[in-house]
Amino acid sequence: MAKKVLVLLANGFEEVEAVTPVDYLRRAGLEVISAAIGGSLALRGARGITINADVTLGELAGKGKAAAASWDAVILPGGMPGASNLAASRETGALLREMAAAGKWVCAICASPAVVLAPLGLLSGKKFTCYPGMEEKVRGGKWSGDRVVVDGNIITSRGAGTAGAFAVAVIGGLLGEAEGKKVAESVLL
């Protein structure tokens, strides 16, 4: 059975940071579902590109599939105000806490590590990275300038230019480094 990954999208998300992981993870054979925060499937990205999510987080909750038991990983793109919109969602916060407590992969890029994960306490004592300058908002974490950082079940990355490496790291966490490397080579990363 394929591992399942949930990508959470809110208006103002960074398009590259959302689409690249979905694309790369599907190339690796993972089941990837995008879920919109809010009532509409159509979401407008930070650069004005509209993307339709597969489902809303509310619909998943109604089907009993908005719990950690339904997913192997969750991915949070950055972008502003997308990261702030994710952080404002109680359902998102509850899911992230549950995923982290269950040892599932919690993956965030750009502003989302600082804006979404840190206020939930998920970066406390963890090595992390994020968009330059956002690390100043994080208390209790250990910032790194690396492009991608894996610490336990938390994967973080810096921004749109690191989205490919971020996606490969997520694949590596779920399927092993060799599978991540295969996808990286197939897309000439």
Secondary structure, DSSP 8 states (H G I E B T S, - for coil): ---EEEEEE-TT--HHHHHHHHHHHHHTT-EEEEEESSS-SEEE-TTS-EEE-SEEHHHHHHTT-SSGGG-SEEEE---TTHHHHHHT-HHHHHHHHHHHHTT-EEEEETTHIIIIIGGGTTTTT-EE--STTGGGG-SS-EE--SSEEEETTEEEE-SGGGHHHHHHHHHHHHH-HHHHHHHHHHTT-
